[in-house]
Amino acid sequence: MARPRLPWREGEEAGSFCRVALLANSGGGIGLSVVLEKVFAINVDLTLTLWRELPGEWVFIPSRTAASTAGSGLVESLLGDTGGIGGLALQTMLMSTR
């Protein structure tokens, strides 16, 4: 489970979609299954699909990575709350050895 630690903007409360989008972008770090001291990885895009609103403060983000030896990978993150899964985030990763 995760939640944003910092405000969306000073003096402004984030709506549920903005909060979930911010956290969905964290999937690349959560699900990265490589040793960062040996591999450099950046996410180059984010595809976010929500089929229901996730209104609570906390978001469940189980993530996993599939990587190739050709320098790319894909992170898949489920997005949910106490009501169950409500979305999916996919991130393309560009990877290189350090």
C-alpha positions in Angstrom: 0.0 0.0 0.0 1.2 3.5 -0.8 0.0 7.1 -0.5 1.5 10.4 -1.5 3.7 11.9 1.2 3.8 15.4 -0.2 0.8 17.6 -1.3 -0.2 17.7 -4.9 0.3 21.4 -5.0 0.7 23.8 -2.1 -2.7 24.5 -0.6 -4.5 22.1 -3.1 -5.8 18.7 -2.4 -5.2 16.1 -5.2 -8.3 14.5 -6.7 -8.4 10.7 -6.8 -7.3 10.4 -10.4 -4.3 12.7 -9.9 -3.3 10.8 -6.7 -3.6 7.4 -8.4 -1.6 8.6 -11.5 1.2 9.9 -9.3 1.4 6.6 -7.5 1.1 4.5 -10.7 4.3 6.1 -11.9 6.0 4.6 -8.8 5.5 1.1 -10.1 8.8 1.1 -12.0 10.6 1.5 -8.7 8.4 -0.9 -6.8 8.5 -3.7 -9.3 12.0 -3.4 -10.7 13.6 -6.8 -10.3 17.2 -5.8 -11.2 20.1 -4.7 -9.0 20.2 -0.9 -9.5 23.9 -0.8 -8.7 24.5 -2.9 -11.9 21.7 -1.7 -14.1 20.5 1.8 -15.1 16.8 1.9 -15.8 14.4 4.7 -16.7 10.7 4.5 -17.5 9.9 6.1 -20.9 6.1 6.0 -20.8 3.1 5.3 -18.6 -0.1 3.8 -19.7 -2.8 4.0 -17.1 -6.2 2.3 -17.3 -8.8 2.8 -14.5 -12.1 1.0 -14.7 -13.3 2.5 -11.4 -12.4 5.3 -9.0 -10.0 4.6 -6.2 -11.3 7.2 -3.7 -9.3 6.3 -0.5 -6.0 7.7 0.5 -4.0 4.5 0.2 -3.5 2.6 -3.1 -2.4 -1.1 -3.4 0.4 -1.3 -6.1 1.7 -4.9 -6.6 4.2 -4.6 -9.5 6.3 -6.9 -11.5 9.0 -6.5 -14.2 9.7 -8.5 -17.4 13.1 -7.5 -18.8 14.9 -8.5 -22.0 18.6 -8.8 -22.7 18.1 -6.2 -25.5 17.9 -3.3 -23.1 14.1 -3.0 -22.6 11.5 -4.1 -20.1 7.9 -3.8 -19.1 6.6 -3.1 -15.6 3.0 -4.1 -14.9 1.3 -2.7 -11.8 -2.2 -3.5 -10.5 -3.9 -0.6 -8.8 -6.4 -1.1 -6.1 -7.8 -0.3 -2.7 -9.9 -2.0 0.0 -12.6 -2.5 -2.6 -10.4 -4.5 -4.9 -8.4 -4.0 -8.1 -9.6 -0.9 -10.0 -6.9 -0.3 -12.6 -3.7 -1.3 -14.4 -0.5 0.7 -15.1 2.1 -0.4 -17.8 5.5 1.2 -18.0 8.1 0.6 -20.8 11.6 0.6 -19.3 14.9 1.4 -21.0 17.8 -0.5 -19.4 21.5 -0.5 -19.7 24.4 -1.9 -17.6 26.3 0.6 -15.6 
